Amino acid sequence: MSEKLQKLKDILGEVSDINRAASVLVWDQETYMPPGGLANRADQYSTLRRIAHSRFTADEVGGLLDDLDGEVRGLPFESDHASLIRVTRRDYDRARKLPTELVAEIARAGTMAQPVWRKARQDSDFKLFAPYLQKNVELIRRVADALGYRKRPYDALVDRYEPGLTTDQLEAIFAELKKAIVPLVSDVGRHADAVDDSVLHRGFDPDAQLAYSLEVVTKLGYDVKRGRQDISAHPMTFAFGPGDVRITTRVSRNFFNECLFGSIHESGHGMYSQGIEQNLDRTPLWGEASPGVDESQSRLWENLVGRSAAFWQYFFPSLRDRFPGPLKGVDDEGFFKAVNRAQPSLIRVEADEVTYNLHILLRFELENELLEAQLKVEDLPEAWNALVKSYLGLDVPNDREGVLQDIHWSDMSFANFPAYTLGNVIGAQLLEKVRSEVPDLDGHIARGEFGVLLDWLRLNLYRHGRKFTPGEVMERVTGRPLTTEPWVTYVRQKFGTLYGVRTAEAGS
């Protein structure tokens, strides 16, 4: 390793350490921090983010990148050193466009807004949160303007998360999915009585749920020696490095899905982080390829695995032993059907696989309208409720179950919602490839042999970290660009069978 490359890695290591320390503050705020610590926490988090940004965007880093471009030019594209210079350059050029003062202001605003969001959500009072959201919208629009865009502000923001993706491409993906989803929702709705999920609401001891969910994700492959599970208002994953990847969940006595599937979802993120190669640590390469690729793992483990019949063939006996009262008279097939009941619902994180992407679509549309000043923050609840009625056919009874249900707009995560839909699509395409190479995947799952799938994902995806863009990931791993076809085929087959309906594909 040359002296200049070592110098660059030393600086990047410092930046990584500072950002991870800032993330620890966020985890603490979400889990254990007393309310009185908010003002101090905002100062601390803002300071660390400002220092990290200033250190990363220094002229010294740019000079080192310029000098090292020639040094790595002849190396293979996927090599650690070539990837480090390529990815760091991309991050550096983007970060240089953002004033350090703006980065610090965003960190402070997000920290201050989150507890207000929690209070507003608890009280179902959007007016309490509205001034903070207004400020966040203004700040994130300044980010879009600083980064620059050719067509729409959203382009600048989504490219931060999903390099190479545009708003127009996202709209095309949503259009394809909507074309498949709307008729399927209608077909399933006409056969709603085919699936009964009343067992999920019989009352499950919260402490027992938390313990069981941790046992399940440990069995899947989440390493508790390098992680832990806590409770927060919104399930999250915090990756502080290879040896410390933490997840949170939430629990409801009267709705079983919330805790277990929240834990499985977050463990998908966690296993991805834990599977990144150690030698990429403390560099911009240590992390997930993009939020969409990251969500592909949470959605893959939560839905494609966790809501499969094979999964419950293995886990249901232990679940019944743990909760004999609520599960009296229920077998694994009945429980499998219950956790897959499809019906329009108000809460995104509790939505079934059929309707979930409609939740993301309405948020995507509202974010664009806010950023383009077509929608005022004060009018957001009315606009939200109208789209829920249009897409899901439901009346929103209050702000808690409507516009205030997600944490994302409080912590400045604008343009990140599409990652959930991208995750559904990417996850299905990845699993299609897995099945082509592991034909008896369901058999392995039914026997509790989850290592077969986890090892494949580690080898083909996790270990590479951020070396490749999402488009490069899909080409390298599946051999073709991103396509909605595998997800559409999967959801039609699964729910067509569950509800006894002939889908468009089955009838063709």
Summary of the structure (lengths in Angstrom):
residues: 508
radius of gyration: 22.6
end to end distance: 58.9
largest distance: 69.6
contacts: 1723
relative contact order: 0.12
helix: 67%
strand: 2%
